[in-house]
Amino acid sequence: MDGIAFFIDMEDVPTSTAQEKGFRVVGKHVMVFDKPKTKQAKDILAWELKRYVPAEPYKGPIRLTVYWYFKNY
């Protein structure tokens, strides 16, 4: 099976992470939600990744390797 490889060069890199959750209490229940900044970061990443979705879903196990490159500011 052929692999898929790609590089995404993003100018506006999200600075929020999925761990940044919001909490609110409604009655006796705690509601967990994504903060607006976190939701925006997820949307940006999904938008960048969606063009690389394979035409057919892979069957069986896959390997994912991710490299993060950060600019020196």
C-alpha atoms as an extended CHARMM CRD file, in Angstrom:
* protein
*
        73  EXT
         1         1  MET       CA              0.0000000000        0.0000000000        0.0000000000  PROA      1               0.0000000000
         2         2  ASP       CA              1.2920000000        3.4290000000       -0.9020000000  PROA      2               0.0000000000
         3         3  GLY       CA              1.5820000000        5.9470000000        1.8670000000  PROA      3               0.0000000000
         4         4  ILE       CA              0.5150000000        9.5250000000        2.0100000000  PROA      4               0.0000000000
         5         5  ALA       CA              2.8700000000       12.3460000000        2.9570000000  PROA      5               0.0000000000
         6         6  PHE       CA              2.3280000000       16.0860000000        3.0400000000  PROA      6               0.0000000000
         7         7  PHE       CA              3.6160000000       19.3080000000        4.5790000000  PROA      7               0.0000000000
         8         8  ILE       CA              1.3890000000       22.1460000000        5.7250000000  PROA      8               0.0000000000
         9         9  ASP       CA              3.0210000000       25.5670000000        5.9150000000  PROA      9               0.0000000000
        10        10  MET       CA              0.7540000000       27.6660000000        8.0950000000  PROA      10              0.0000000000
        11        11  GLU       CA              1.2380000000       31.3990000000        8.5120000000  PROA      11              0.0000000000
        12        12  ASP       CA             -1.3390000000       31.7700000000       11.2950000000  PROA      12              0.0000000000
        13        13  VAL       CA             -0.4810000000       28.9500000000       13.6910000000  PROA      13              0.0000000000
        14        14  PRO       CA             -3.1250000000       28.3340000000       16.3650000000  PROA      14              0.0000000000
        15        15  THR       CA             -1.8660000000       29.0270000000       19.8730000000  PROA      15              0.0000000000
        16        16  SER       CA             -4.6550000000       27.2250000000       21.7020000000  PROA      16              0.0000000000
        17        17  THR       CA             -4.6570000000       23.5140000000       22.5360000000  PROA      17              0.0000000000
        18        18  ALA       CA             -7.3790000000       20.8990000000       22.9530000000  PROA      18              0.0000000000
        19        19  GLN       CA             -6.5930000000       20.6970000000       26.6720000000  PROA      19              0.0000000000
        20        20  GLU       CA             -7.9130000000       24.2350000000       27.1990000000  PROA      20              0.0000000000
        21        21  LYS       CA            -11.4890000000       23.4020000000       28.1410000000  PROA      21              0.0000000000
        22        22  GLY       CA            -14.1630000000       25.5670000000       29.6540000000  PROA      22              0.0000000000
        23        23  PHE       CA            -16.4070000000       24.3880000000       32.4750000000  PROA      23              0.0000000000
        24        24  ARG       CA            -19.8040000000       25.5250000000       33.6230000000  PROA      24              0.0000000000
        25        25  VAL       CA            -22.2480000000       24.1620000000       36.1600000000  PROA      25              0.0000000000
        26        26  VAL       CA            -25.8540000000       23.7060000000       35.0780000000  PROA      26              0.0000000000
        27        27  GLY       CA            -27.9690000000       22.4730000000       37.9590000000  PROA      27              0.0000000000
        28        28  LYS       CA            -26.0790000000       19.5120000000       39.3980000000  PROA      28              0.0000000000
        29        29  HSD       CA            -24.1380000000       18.7930000000       36.2150000000  PROA      29              0.0000000000
        30        30  VAL       CA            -20.7520000000       20.0490000000       35.0840000000  PROA      30              0.0000000000
        31        31  MET       CA            -20.6780000000       20.8980000000       31.3900000000  PROA      31              0.0000000000
        32        32  VAL       CA            -17.3420000000       20.7640000000       29.5760000000  PROA      32              0.0000000000
        33        33  PHE       CA            -16.9630000000       22.7680000000       26.3680000000  PROA      33              0.0000000000
        34        34  ASP       CA            -14.3370000000       24.0670000000       23.9750000000  PROA      34              0.0000000000
        35        35  LYS       CA            -13.4870000000       27.7090000000       24.4650000000  PROA      35              0.0000000000
        36        36  PRO       CA            -13.9320000000       29.8540000000       21.3230000000  PROA      36              0.0000000000
        37        37  LYS       CA            -10.1490000000       30.0690000000       20.7650000000  PROA      37              0.0000000000
        38        38  THR       CA             -9.8370000000       26.2740000000       21.0080000000  PROA      38              0.0000000000
        39        39  LYS       CA            -12.7490000000       25.7400000000       18.6190000000  PROA      39              0.0000000000
        40        40  GLN       CA            -11.1440000000       28.1440000000       16.1460000000  PROA      40              0.0000000000
        41        41  ALA       CA             -7.8150000000       26.2650000000       16.3690000000  PROA      41              0.0000000000
        42        42  LYS       CA             -9.5600000000       22.9380000000       15.7090000000  PROA      42              0.0000000000
        43        43  ASP       CA            -11.4160000000       24.4490000000       12.7430000000  PROA      43              0.0000000000
        44        44  ILE       CA             -8.1770000000       25.8360000000       11.2470000000  PROA      44              0.0000000000
        45        45  LEU       CA             -6.4010000000       22.4850000000       11.5500000000  PROA      45              0.0000000000
        46        46  ALA       CA             -9.3880000000       20.5740000000       10.1280000000  PROA      46              0.0000000000
        47        47  TRP       CA             -9.5520000000       23.0100000000        7.1930000000  PROA      47              0.0000000000
        48        48  GLU       CA             -5.8400000000       22.5480000000        6.4480000000  PROA      48              0.0000000000
        49        49  LEU       CA             -6.0050000000       18.7440000000        6.7330000000  PROA      49              0.0000000000
        50        50  LYS       CA             -9.2080000000       18.0590000000        4.7890000000  PROA      50              0.0000000000
        51        51  ARG       CA             -7.5670000000       18.2990000000        1.3680000000  PROA      51              0.0000000000
        52        52  TYR       CA             -5.4010000000       15.2820000000        2.2670000000  PROA      52              0.0000000000
        53        53  VAL       CA             -8.2490000000       12.9040000000        3.1270000000  PROA      53              0.0000000000
        54        54  PRO       CA             -7.7940000000        9.7530000000        1.0280000000  PROA      54              0.0000000000
        55        55  ALA       CA            -10.4780000000        8.9080000000       -1.5360000000  PROA      55              0.0000000000
        56        56  GLU       CA            -11.0140000000        5.4970000000        0.0830000000  PROA      56              0.0000000000
        57        57  PRO       CA            -10.6790000000        4.8260000000        3.8110000000  PROA      57              0.0000000000
        58        58  TYR       CA             -7.6360000000        2.7500000000        4.7120000000  PROA      58              0.0000000000
        59        59  LYS       CA             -8.2720000000       -0.8260000000        5.7410000000  PROA      59              0.0000000000
        60        60  GLY       CA             -6.2910000000       -2.1580000000        8.6820000000  PROA      60              0.0000000000
        61        61  PRO       CA             -3.7380000000       -0.4360000000       10.8740000000  PROA      61              0.0000000000
        62        62  ILE       CA             -1.9850000000        2.7670000000        9.8330000000  PROA      62              0.0000000000
        63        63  ARG       CA              1.0680000000        4.6300000000       11.0750000000  PROA      63              0.0000000000
        64        64  LEU       CA              0.9700000000        8.3590000000       11.7080000000  PROA      64              0.0000000000
        65        65  THR       CA              4.1440000000       10.3780000000       12.1460000000  PROA      65              0.0000000000
        66        66  VAL       CA              3.8380000000       14.0870000000       12.8950000000  PROA      66              0.0000000000
        67        67  TYR       CA              6.6970000000       16.5830000000       12.8970000000  PROA      67              0.0000000000
        68        68  TRP       CA              6.1510000000       20.0490000000       14.3360000000  PROA      68              0.0000000000
        69        69  TYR       CA              8.4910000000       22.8060000000       13.1650000000  PROA      69              0.0000000000
        70        70  PHE       CA              8.5260000000       26.0370000000       15.1210000000  PROA      70              0.0000000000
        71        71  LYS       CA             10.0270000000       29.3280000000       14.0330000000  PROA      71              0.0000000000
        72        72  ASN       CA             12.5870000000       30.9600000000       16.2800000000  PROA      72              0.0000000000
        73        73  TYR       CA             11.1580000000       34.3410000000       17.1970000000  PROA      73              0.0000000000
